[in-house]
Amino acid sequence: MAETGQHDVTGGRLEADAVTRPVNQALVQAEDSTESAVGYKVVPDDVIFALAGRATLGRLFTVKQTRPKFGEPVSAKELRNLRVRAEKLVRRSLAETPLEGGQWQPLAVNDAGLRLDNHLVLEGVGLTGQEISFSVFGVAGLSSALRSLEVLANRLDLTIANIVASSQALASVMPYAEAIILDIGFSGTDVCLIRDDALVGTEWTPFGGNFFTQVLAREVDIDPARANQLKHAFGRGEVDKADVHLIEGHLDGARKRWYDAVMEILARLSPDKPLPRRVYMTGGGSLLPGLDKLLRTNPVPFDSAPEVAQLSHHSALMIKDLTQSLDYHLFTLALSLIISLPE
């Protein structure tokens, strides 16, 4: 973990310069620790960066076509042409998305479902039908943030091997085909919607760990550093029983504001159908007591009260952990990045 003093690369080149030293220290520390785990020091030549939700934009795109000879089986060439049309639509639309003070750079296009006569199919080749539709989920990164990442990598003499949106990384380790992921970090919460085993919607809200800390600092009249320590102690159950009720009261409004923001996002991502009932939380902010209870309390806009769990190595990640001290609540996102890497 690199303590960056609230600087981050989404703020531009100057912010990238500010985080260079702590990131380099963290890399050196990680390299040194590998000797005790594997018997020799591992020094990587490449680095993978995950872009935070506020620095990414994701949208679902669907292309449809009516097949004139619907009695004939679907060919591989027909599907390839649909994919090409979808990818062109994604890159053009994302690049033209208006943004004050910057622009978006398309990064990745992932499959999000193939339907034949409105039926989801895994492989369309050889099937027959009249209407065929192909959906993809496109992700773009904030151009200024991407440039800042390049600055950081150059300062550290590293090569950027890949740039991955955090939502795509988390979706890759989801154990169910229909689910919601809430990644509650320091600066906000990433909301990811998964349907038919595909990422179909993402959005970010600026209510996260720092928001709860600032509220607690204001309500208790203490400095943010002390409030952060108190919040963490509360999450670990290390606060005196006499103070638990007091802290609960101070955080009630903040947790409700977070809940309302998340529900507003989910309503926009899924306006026409009930939400998936499985909700997975991750990130350090997810350890704040009471957030899971809020999600379970009101079944609307779910069909019934959702199941809420932590997205940890117990539910999604199949890896060999040699660190013996890794906090999976903090590192689930980072670990999800290794799933698609070659061995």
Number of C-alpha atoms within 10 A of each C-alpha: 12 14 12 14 9 11 15 19 25 20 13 18 19 13 19 24 17 17 19 20 17 15 18 16 14 14 17 12 13 15 15 15 16 16 12 11 13 11 9 12 14 13 12 10 10 12 12 16 17 18 23 22 24 18 21 25 24 26 19 19 19 19 16 15 11 12 15 10 11 14 11 13 13 21 13 12 10 13 18 11 10 18 20 11 15 23 22 10 16 25 19 11 16 21 14 13 12 11 9 5 6 11 17 24 20 22 19 19 20 16 19 20 21 21 18 18 13 12 12 14 13 9 13 19 14 10 14 18 20 16 16 23 21 21 22 25 24 27 25 25 26 21 18 19 25 21 16 22 23 17 20 24 20 13 14 14 11 15 14 16 11 11 16 20 22 23 28 23 21 23 23 17 21 22 13 16 15 18 23 26 25 23 29 26 20 18 18 21 29 25 23 28 23 21 17 14 17 23 30 25 23 26 21 22 18 18 23 23 23 19 18 22 25 17 17 24 20 13 14 12 10 13 13 16 12 13 22 19 12 18 25 19 14 19 17 12 12 12 15 10 9 8 10 14 10 11 17 15 11 18 20 12 13 19 21 14 13 21 16 13 17 20 16 12 18 21 15 11 20 15 11 8 11 15 25 20 19 17 22 21 23 25 25 20 29 23 21 19 17 15 18 20 10 14 18 17 11 12 14 14 18 15 12 15 15 20 14 18 14 21 25 21 17 9 14 17 19 12 11 6 10 11 12 7 7 11 12 19 20 20 16 23 23 15 18 22 20 14 14 9 6 5 5
